[in-house]
Structure formats: C-alpha cells, structure tokens
Amino acid sequence: MTNIYATPEKVQYAKRLFEIGIEYLERKGYEISRVPRAGKKSLRRVKKGKEEFNVAIRTSQDQWFAFPRDDSTGRWLGMDDVDVQRVIVVALNTREEGKEKIALVHDFTASEVRDRLNKNYSARHAANPNIDISHGNWISLYNEEAREPTSFVGAGIGLAFPPCDRVPLFGVASDEVEEGDLADADGPVLAASTSVIDEPLTIPEAKRRLALTFGVDPSAIKILVEG
C-alpha cells in the first residue's frame, strides 16, 4: 500500500530500530540467520547451543505494534504460522520529549503477545463485528489497560514487561538492514517506497492513524469530506 507517513526519516529510524533488535539478540549470544522460504522478512532464526527457535522482530515509532490475523483460522500471521517463540519489540521513546532519542528493547514470549492480541481482538470484534484489521491488530505498549476504549483492551504489555535494554539512537543503520525487512516489522507505515509519499491517503488508513492518536477504535472515527 502507499502511505504518506513513509518519510525518509521514518524509514531510517525503522532500519536503526530493527538493527538494534538484531544487536540485542547477538549480545544474548545467539547466532542469527534468516528463515528460508518463510516469506516473513522480519522473522529470524536464533541458535545458542541446543536452543534454537524463531523470533519475530517488530519496531515501533508510535509505541504500538501489530500482527495481522487470518480470519479463516484465527491464527496470527508472522507468529502462529511460523512457530515464533519470542517477539522482540524495539520502540522509540517518543513520549520522552526533549530527551535524546532512545530505543527501548522488549523481549516478550509469543504466548503473552498472542493472549493480548486475542483479548484485544475479541473486545473490538464484540463492539464492532465489521472491524477492519487488514493492516494488523494493534496493541499499545505503554497505555494502561482499560475496557474503554476497546483499543486499550490488552494494552500495557510494555508496562508489565519493562524494557530489557535501552540503546541511544545515534548513527545510521548499516546496509545489512533492507527496507524489505521493515514491511512486517513496522507495519503499513513503512510498507511502501519513500518515493511515493505524495500519493493520496486512504480513508481507512486515516481512521487508523487518528484512532491511535486519540486512543479510540477506528469505528469511532467519522471523516467528512466536502468538495
């Protein structure tokens, strides 16, 4: 899809955040490789001794992250379909205004992420059976969990499991991180090339971004266009 938020600065941030996720795993002593034929760019295979499993890496510049859902099976794509055991989320400290930009590294079990995704989706679907999660089901890292708005159901995973590392976001990402890695990792914001940032913003995407800003479900956003 095309998205006006895919600015060069955001792409560079996403690349560096992704790289920090890789560096975190390396510091933990894991050998890291891509997963052949998995079709998930942000998926990595990690190995240390006899321990070996798949890891999903997510980056976040607005302190929310997402996984898409297969409506026919109820499985979370990029996690359940590729047997992910851990989810690494690297978030930008956008709430700490005026401070040096810091990458906050979280290391979650896939089961904890899955439980919160299911809880959030169930609440949102109950409130609106026609809910559109074609861009993924979004979970807030640092908002307190609440029953209302429904987008906050299952929120606060980053509060329950605080960052295990804090890394200054100086420098630029190396060439080892490709834009293709970010399509899964940072959601639809970076799924498109930065060369098309002037194309129109769709109504569903505008609703999604406004919903994140105001902490409400996208179904609560009404957009009136007068021409």
C-alpha positions, 0 to 999 in steps of 0.5 A: 500500500502507499502511505504518506507517513513513509518519510525518509526519516521514518524509514531510517529510524525503522532500519536503526530500530530493527538493527538494534533488535538484531544487536540485542539478540547477538549480545544474548549470544545467539547466532542469527540467520534468516528463515528460508522460504518463510516469506516473513522478512522480519522473522529470524532464526536464533541458535545458542547451543541446543536452543534454537527457535524463531523470533519475530522482530517488530519496531515501533515509532508510535509505541504500538505494534501489530500482527495481522490475523487470518480470519479463516483460522484465527491464527496470527500471521508472522507468529502462529504460522511460523512457530515464533517463540519470542517477539522482540519489540524495539520502540522509540521513546517518543513520549520522552520529549526533549530527551535524546532519542532512545530505543527501548528493547522488549523481549516478550514470549509469543504466548503473552503477545498472542493472549493480548492480541486475542483479548484485544481482538475479541473486545473490538470484534464484540463492539464492532463485528465489521472491524477492519484489521487488514493492516494488523491488530494493534496493541499499545505498549505503554497505555494502561489497560482499560475496557474503554476504549476497546483499543486499550483492551490488552494494552500495557504489555510494555508496562508489565514487561519493562524494557530489557535494554535501552540503546541511544539512537545515534548513527545510521543503520548499516546496509545489512538492514533492507527496507524489505525487512521493515514491511512486517516489522513496522507495519503499513507505515513503512510498507511502501517506497519513500518515493511515493509519499505524495500519493493520496491517503486512504480513508481507512488508513486515516481512521487508523492513524487518528484512532491511535492518536486519540486512543479510540477504535477506528469505528469511532472515527467519522471523516467528512469530506466536502468538495 
